[in-house]
Amino acid sequence: MISNQVIQSVINGTKNIAGVDICVTDENGDVVCSTMEDPSGFRKEAAAFARSEEDDQELKGWYYYKIFDELSLEYVLIVGKGGESAYITGRMTAFQLTNLVVAYRERFDRDNFIKNLLLDNLLLVDIYGRARKLRIRTGSQRVVFIVDSGPERENALLELLRQNVGVNSRDFVTAVDENDVIIVRELEEEAGDREEQIEETIRQITECTSGSGEIRIAYGTVVQDLKEVSRSYKEARMALDVGKIFSPEKMIIPYSRLGIGRIIYQLPMPLCRMFINETFMGMNPDELGEEMITTINHFFENSLNVSETSRKLFIHRNTLVYRLDKLERLTGLDLKNFDDAITFKIALMVVNYMKYMEDNVY
């Protein structure tokens, strides 16, 4: 339904131009918006007019009009005294409000359709049937972006992105929860490389949200048909979660570059616990201490190079070797050995995954 704020803006602008007072009520005569200080006197007449068979009428110098959404009565428009000019103003305002009601209903229908499409709530036959009715192309290439903002900024961010990113009628900007804004972007075949269009979309998002605090953007792969949009959305959702777990410093996370984190994210928790118990020989990984974990992470970042790692950590080479030997005594894994290093790296990622799941799910 059209918002009261929009209606108020319309009638305020009309009064400024035509110089007549305007009141809008619902079918019961209750005032929705008005340019008058006390419009309560219209309640009885507006309710009676709503029940009548007339679409418009004149009563005591005031002109009454019905505003329909298809066959459903939405509003009663009342335009103030002003002779012939008031009648014409009323007809024009009624026409404008009717068009706005239709436009907002269509926008709601399209938004509702996209939400159900993203969440896999539609049968295949319904997808194509409703898309045809809503004039949505089915065979275009699309990609889904998720903009994570946190619950405090979601409503403001949704409107901001609608105004600056979703300006193309073939794109959709919506939300299915309180934390994220979803953008379904249709790619143009004649507009150049798909990656360039994706990068341009990311640039638009980052520019218009530059003052909105920390924003994280995740996106799925390009799909070829409307029915596959839900897959791109699920990929973007996974990319957002995997990025938070394994790459919290990254603000832009494509699904296609998740690497091994995508596999770990799909492991069942019992299997993760069994793997951690075997890798750490029953020891709690937190018992390694912050100094040991920092040393190990730097060792991985420097491609298992002892000399380079000790230089970056500002410690003697023998100190680093001592710490690695201590780790081997605790876990049985020699990080100077490539296979053992891979096992330990995966184990650290599994630990992070388990902590994330325990904090956010259980």
C-alpha positions in Angstrom: 0.0 0.0 0.0 1.1 3.5 -0.8 2.6 5.2 2.3 0.8 8.1 4.1 4.0 10.2 3.7 3.8 10.0 -0.1 0.1 10.9 -0.1 0.7 13.9 2.2 3.5 15.1 -0.1 1.1 14.8 -3.1 -1.7 16.8 -1.5 0.6 19.4 -0.1 2.1 20.0 -3.5 -1.4 20.2 -5.1 -2.6 22.7 -2.5 0.5 24.9 -3.1 -0.3 25.0 -6.8 -4.1 25.1 -6.9 -4.8 26.8 -3.6 -7.5 24.4 -2.4 -7.7 22.3 0.7 -7.5 18.5 0.3 -8.4 15.6 2.6 -7.9 11.8 2.1 -9.8 9.3 4.2 -10.1 5.5 4.3 -13.4 3.8 3.5 -14.6 4.3 7.1 -14.1 8.0 6.9 -11.1 8.0 9.1 -8.6 10.7 8.0 -5.4 9.4 6.4 -3.8 12.8 5.3 -5.0 16.4 5.1 -3.9 19.9 4.4 -6.4 21.2 7.0 -5.9 21.6 10.7 -9.2 19.9 11.7 -10.6 17.6 9.0 -12.6 15.5 11.4 -15.9 17.0 10.1 -15.7 14.9 6.9 -15.8 11.5 8.6 -19.6 10.9 8.4 -20.0 12.2 4.8 -16.9 10.3 3.6 -18.1 7.0 5.1 -21.5 7.5 3.5 -20.0 8.3 0.1 -17.7 5.2 0.3 -20.8 3.0 0.7 -22.7 4.7 -2.2 -22.6 3.6 -5.8 -21.2 6.9 -7.0 -17.6 7.3 -8.1 -17.6 11.0 -7.5 -20.0 13.6 -6.1 -20.4 17.2 -4.9 -21.6 17.9 -1.4 -21.9 21.4 0.2 -19.3 22.7 -2.2 -16.8 19.9 -1.5 -15.9 17.3 -4.2 -15.6 13.6 -3.3 -13.8 11.0 -5.3 -13.1 7.3 -4.9 -9.6 5.9 -5.3 -9.6 2.3 -6.3 -6.9 -0.4 -6.5 -8.4 -2.5 -9.2 -11.9 -3.2 -7.8 -11.0 -2.5 -4.1 -11.8 0.9 -2.7 -8.6 2.3 -1.1 -9.3 6.0 -0.3 -11.8 8.8 -0.5 -10.4 12.0 -1.8 -12.1 15.3 -0.7 -11.2 18.6 -2.4 -12.0 21.9 -0.9 -14.3 24.7 -2.1 -13.2 26.5 -5.1 -15.8 26.2 -7.9 -14.8 24.8 -11.2 -11.1 24.9 -10.4 -11.6 22.7 -7.3 -13.5 20.1 -9.4 -10.7 20.0 -12.0 -8.1 19.9 -9.3 -9.9 17.0 -7.7 -10.1 15.0 -10.9 -6.4 15.5 -11.5 -5.4 14.6 -8.0 -7.7 11.5 -8.1 -6.0 10.4 -11.3 -2.5 10.9 -9.8 -3.3 9.0 -6.6 -4.9 6.1 -8.6 -1.7 5.8 -10.6 0.4 5.9 -7.5 -1.7 3.2 -5.9 -1.3 1.0 -9.0 2.4 1.6 -9.2 3.0 0.8 -5.5 0.9 -2.4 -5.8 3.0 -3.5 -8.8 6.2 -2.7 -6.9 4.9 -4.7 -3.9 4.0 -7.6 -6.2 7.4 -7.6 -7.9 9.2 -7.3 -4.6 7.1 -10.1 -3.1 7.8 -12.3 -6.1 11.5 -11.8 -5.9 11.6 -12.6 -2.2 9.7 -15.8 -2.8 12.0 -16.6 -5.7 15.1 -16.1 -3.6 13.8 -18.3 -0.8 12.7 -21.1 -3.2 9.1 -20.7 -2.3 7.8 -20.9 -5.9 7.0 -23.8 -8.2 8.7 -23.7 -11.6 5.4 -23.1 -13.4 4.6 -20.2 -11.0 7.9 -18.6 -11.7 7.4 -18.2 -15.4 3.7 -17.4 -15.1 4.1 -14.7 -12.5 7.2 -13.3 -14.2 5.2 -12.9 -17.5 2.4 -11.1 -15.6 4.9 -8.8 -13.9 6.8 -8.2 -17.1 10.1 -9.7 -15.8 12.4 -11.2 -18.3 13.2 -14.8 -17.6 16.2 -15.6 -19.9 18.6 -12.8 -18.8 21.9 -13.2 -17.0 21.7 -12.2 -13.3 23.9 -12.2 -10.2 22.8 -11.8 -6.6 24.7 -9.5 -4.2 24.2 -9.4 -0.4 25.1 -6.2 1.4 25.6 -6.9 5.1 25.1 -3.8 7.3 23.9 -5.0 10.7 20.3 -4.6 12.0 20.7 -1.0 13.1 21.2 0.3 9.6 19.2 -2.1 7.4 16.1 0.1 6.8 18.0 3.2 5.9 20.4 1.2 3.8 17.6 -0.5 1.8 16.2 2.8 0.6 19.7 4.2 0.0 20.5 1.3 -2.3 17.2 1.4 -4.0 17.8 5.0 -4.9 21.4 4.6 -6.1 21.9 1.1 -7.3 18.4 -0.3 -8.2 17.6 2.5 -10.6 17.2 0.1 -13.5 13.7 -1.3 -13.5 15.1 -4.7 -14.4 17.1 -4.8 -11.1 15.7 -5.6 -7.7 16.7 -4.3 -4.3 15.0 -6.0 -1.4 15.5 -7.6 2.1 14.5 -10.9 3.5 15.8 -10.3 7.1 16.8 -7.4 9.3 20.5 -7.6 8.7 21.1 -7.7 4.9 20.0 -6.0 1.7 19.8 -8.1 -1.4 20.5 -6.8 -4.9 19.5 -8.9 -7.9 21.4 -7.3 -10.8 20.5 -8.1 -14.5 23.6 -8.1 -16.6 23.6 -6.5 -20.1 24.9 -8.7 -22.9 26.0 -5.7 -24.9 27.5 -3.8 -21.9 30.9 -5.6 -21.9 32.5 -8.2 -19.8 30.4 -9.7 -17.0 33.2 -9.2 -14.5 33.4 -5.5 -15.4 29.7 -5.1 -14.8 30.0 -6.9 -11.4 32.9 -4.6 -10.5 30.8 -1.6 -11.5 28.0 -2.7 -9.3 30.4 -3.1 -6.3 31.7 0.4 -7.0 28.2 1.8 -7.0 27.4 0.0 -3.7 30.6 1.1 -1.9 30.3 4.7 -3.1 26.7 5.2 -2.0 27.3 3.5 1.4 30.6 5.2 2.1 29.1 7.0 5.1 27.1 4.1 6.5 29.8 2.4 8.5 31.3 -1.0 7.8 29.7 -2.7 4.9 30.4 -6.3 3.7 29.5 -7.3 0.1 29.1 -11.0 -0.9 27.9 -12.2 -4.3 27.2 -15.5 -6.1 27.9 -16.7 -9.6 26.2 -15.5 -12.7 23.1 -17.5 -13.6 21.5 -17.8 -17.0 17.8 -18.0 -16.2 15.4 -16.5 -13.7 14.7 -19.9 -12.0 18.4 -20.1 -11.0 18.4 -16.8 -9.1 17.8 -18.7 -5.8 21.1 -20.6 -6.4 23.1 -17.3 -6.8 21.4 -16.1 -3.6 22.4 -19.2 -1.7 25.9 -18.9 -3.0 26.1 -15.2 -1.9 24.7 -16.2 1.5 27.4 -18.9 1.9 30.1 -16.5 0.7 29.0 -14.0 3.4 29.1 -16.6 6.2 32.4 -18.2 5.0 34.0 -14.7 4.7 33.0 -13.8 8.2 34.5 -17.0 9.5 37.8 -17.4 7.6 38.5 -13.9 6.2 36.9 -11.3 8.5 39.3 -8.6 7.2 37.8 -8.9 3.7 34.9 -6.6 2.8 34.2 -8.1 -0.7 33.7 -11.8 -0.9 32.9 -13.6 -4.2 31.6 -17.1 -3.9 33.9 -18.3 -6.7 37.0 -17.6 -4.5 36.0 -19.1 -1.2 38.5 -22.0 -1.6 38.7 -24.7 1.1 36.6 -22.6 3.4 33.6 -23.5 1.3 34.2 -27.2 1.9 34.8 -26.8 5.7 31.6 -24.7 6.0 29.5 -27.7 4.8 31.1 -30.3 7.2 28.8 -31.7 10.0 29.8 -30.7 13.5 30.4 -34.3 14.7 32.9 -34.9 12.0 34.6 -31.6 12.8 34.9 -32.5 16.5 36.3 -35.9 15.6 38.9 -34.3 13.3 40.0 -31.8 15.9 40.3 -34.4 18.7 42.5 -36.6 16.4 44.6 -33.6 15.2 45.3 -32.1 18.6 45.5 -35.5 20.3 42.6 -34.7 22.7 44.1 -31.3 23.7 42.0 -28.1 23.6 43.4 -25.9 20.7 43.0 -22.9 23.0 45.7 -24.3 25.3 48.3 -23.5 22.6 48.2 -19.9 23.7 48.0 -16.7 21.7 51.8 -16.5 21.2 51.9 -20.0 19.6 48.9 -19.3 17.3 50.5 -16.0 16.2 53.7 -17.7 15.4 52.0 -20.4 13.4 49.9 -17.9 11.4 53.0 -15.9 10.5 54.8 -19.2 9.5 51.9 -20.0 7.1 51.8 -16.4 5.7 55.6 -16.7 4.9 55.2 -20.0 3.0 56.8 -22.1 5.8 60.0 -20.1 5.5 61.8 -20.2 8.9 64.2 -17.3 8.2 61.6 -15.0 6.8 59.1 -15.8 9.6 61.6 -15.1 12.4 62.6 -11.8 10.7 58.9 -10.7 10.5 58.3 -11.7 14.1 61.6 -10.0 15.3 62.7 -13.2 17.0 65.8 -15.3 16.7 65.6 -18.2 14.3 66.3 -20.7 17.1 63.4 -19.3 19.1 61.1 -20.0 16.2 62.5 -23.5 15.7 62.0 -24.1 19.5 58.3 -23.1 19.2 57.7 -25.3 16.2 59.4 -28.3 18.0 57.2 -27.6 21.0 54.1 -27.8 18.8 55.3 -31.1 17.3 55.6 -32.5 20.8 52.1 -31.4 21.7 50.4 -32.5 18.4 52.7 -34.8 16.6 52.7 -32.5 13.6 55.9 -31.0 12.2 54.9 -27.8 10.4 58.2 -27.8 8.5 56.7 -30.8 6.7 54.3 -29.8 4.0 51.6 -32.5 4.6 51.6 -31.8 8.4 51.4 -28.1 7.7 48.3 -28.6 5.5 46.7 -30.7 8.2 47.3 -28.1 10.9 46.1 -25.3 8.7 42.8 -27.0 8.0 42.5 -27.8 11.7 42.8 -24.1 12.6 40.1 -23.3 10.0 37.9 -26.0 11.4 38.3 -24.6 14.9 37.3 -21.2 13.7 34.3 -22.7 12.0 33.2 -24.6 15.1 33.5 -21.4 17.2 31.4 -19.4 14.7 28.7 -22.1 14.6 28.5 -22.4 18.4 28.3 -18.6 18.8 25.7 -18.1 16.0 23.6 -21.3 15.9 23.6 -23.2 19.0 
